[in-house]
Structure formats: structure tokens, C-alpha cells
Amino acid sequence: MSLREIVEFSLFTINGVNFTVTHLLSIVLIIGLTRLINVLVKVFLRRSQKKRKWLDSGKEYALSQIIKYIVYTIALVLILQTLGIDVTILIASSAALFVGIGLGLQDVFRDIISGFIILFERSVEVGDIIEMERIVGQVKDINIRTSKLKTRDDITVIVPNAKLLHTNVINWSEENKKTRFMVSVGVAYGSDTQLVEKILVECASAHQKVASDPEPFVRFQDFGNSSLDFELMFWSETLWRIEQVKSDIRFRIDQRFREEGIRIPFPQRDVHFFPQNLPKAGG
């Protein structure tokens, strides 16, 4: 058997289309070139990121993802043409089918379009810490249809891209590295409010994860039902483990309050009884 006979050997036939060894080798070559191009693009962008200040890690990831999807689309079209399938005729003849599929998969298409918008706009990037629907997580991956968040409990949450685009999302990593946080505390009526303010500021300033500029400050929030309510404001760059920072500050506040004799009250209610003229028995 000659080389020509080998490459033209028919492996199988589908609807009159012969799938030969040549087709198989062409498809393998296209897939191999596609993967090679994507690898080269990633290497180029990573090197460019080190040399050019405008290309940060977020832009590098977004560009690599977009180029990857474009290359895969071109590869799919080339594979279909290699098999002798006219893509334009296929699309035209399947228009009604595509309409039905589109109606059934409209949520999927919406997620895909949202994925491209996120990659282009870069409102959310890999590495950002975001909060949505009471879930706080770090963005680990942004794919064409879904994104992956890793919560503080090391749980991976898969989120449709449309949710990132159409729901209220707090991006804690946006713009400033330092973010303001708050710890609330109430003290008993009669406490020295100036001393309370001094202790709260000292407890926050003593923590190594709390920024010194801007300095922590205290807000006298309200006269509560059972306590004088204060809010301790501080800035920190530790976004991911900020709850642990808050916990450390609370432990320190409780210790200092015990040392200074400042009491943290629990809710209580005073009940007053007023004597009334009750009818006498048998009267």
C-alpha cells in the first residue's frame, strides 16, 4: 500500500462524507497549532507584562482569555472546512434549529456574553476580593460562562457570569488598597466616654494589620436602649482575612475594658409596678 493510499484511506463515512486519514491528520495538526498559539500568546503577554507598566496581571489575563476563545473559534471553522462542511450553508440551513436552541439556552448565552463584557471592561479581575449576595470570596478564575470564587472557608463557589454583571457586587480590591472597616461596641451608661474612645483607638492602633495613615477614630453612634453605642473605624490592606483582624481587636477591647472596669451591658428592661386599689375579698 502506497503512502497516497494510506492518507486517502477512508476510516468511516457519515452522510456521504468520507472521513480519511488525511482528515484525521489535518484535525490533529489544527488542534496542535491552536494549543501552540495559545501557549505562545500567554508567554508573550507575560513577558510584556514585566516590560510594560500599562499591562498589569488583570489585563494580561483578560487578553489571553479573549485571544484563546478567538483562536478556538477559528480552529473549529477550519476543522469543519477540512471535513468539507460549508459553514455558511450549515448556519443558513440550521437557522430554525438555532432559534430553538437559542430560546432554550438563552441563560447560557447571556452568561457567555457577560463573560466577554467582564473580560473587556475588567470590572472584576482575577485576584479581586468581591462580595455578592452575602458571599465574600476571591476571584480565582474567569471563564467564558462561569467564574470561580474561593471563600474564606476555602470553599469554591461557581458563579454564572451574568450574576457578576447584573447584581450588586462590592469589589473590595477596586482602586484603593486600604479599605475602611468598623467594629461596634456598647458600654454601660455612666461609663467615661473619653476613656472608652482612648481605649478603642489604642486597641486598633496596636494591631500590626491596621494602617497608621489614616489613623483609627471613634464615632459615638447613639444612646442605645441598654448601652452607649460606639463605632471604631480603622483602615487595613488585609482584605482577605479582615474578620480575623476584627476578632483580634475585639479580644483586646474586652481585655482593656476589664482592666479599666468598663462594663459591656446586656439588654435589660426595668419593670415598674404601681399599686392599685384592689377590691376586698367578699366585698
Stockholm file with secondary structure:
# STOCKHOLM 1.0

chainA/1-283         MSLREIVEFSLFTINGVNFTVTHLLSIVLIIGLTRLINVLVKVFLRRSQKKRKWLDSGKEYALSQIIKYIVYTIALVLILQTLGIDVTILIASSAALFVGIGLGLQDVFRDIISGFIILFERSVEVGDIIEMERIVGQVKDINIRTSKLKTRDDITVIVPNAKLLHTNVINWSEENKKTRFMVSVGVAYGSDTQLVEKILVECASAHQKVASDPEPFVRFQDFGNSSLDFELMFWSETLWRIEQVKSDIRFRIDQRFREEGIRIPFPQRDVHFFPQNLPKAGG
#=GR chainA/1-283 SS CCHHHHHTCEEEEETTEEEEHHHHHHHHHHHHHHHHHHHHHHHHHHHHHHHCTTCCHHHHHHHHHHHHHHHHHHHHHHHHHHTTCCHHHHHHHTHHHHHHHHHHTHHHHHHHHHHHHHHHHCSSCTTCEEEETTEEEEEEEECSSEEEEEETTSCEEEEEHHHHHHSCCEETTSSCSCEEEEEEEEECTTCCHHHHHHHHHHHHHTSTTSCSSSCCEEEEEEECSSSEEEEEEEEESCCTTHHHHHHHHHHHHHHHHHHHTCCCCCCCCCCCCCCCCCCCTTC
#=GC SS_cons         CCHHHHHTCEEEEETTEEEEHHHHHHHHHHHHHHHHHHHHHHHHHHHHHHHCTTCCHHHHHHHHHHHHHHHHHHHHHHHHHHTTCCHHHHHHHTHHHHHHHHHHTHHHHHHHHHHHHHHHHCSSCTTCEEEETTEEEEEEEECSSEEEEEETTSCEEEEEHHHHHHSCCEETTSSCSCEEEEEEEEECTTCCHHHHHHHHHHHHHTSTTSCSSSCCEEEEEEECSSSEEEEEEEEESCCTTHHHHHHHHHHHHHHHHHHHTCCCCCCCCCCCCCCCCCCCTTC
//
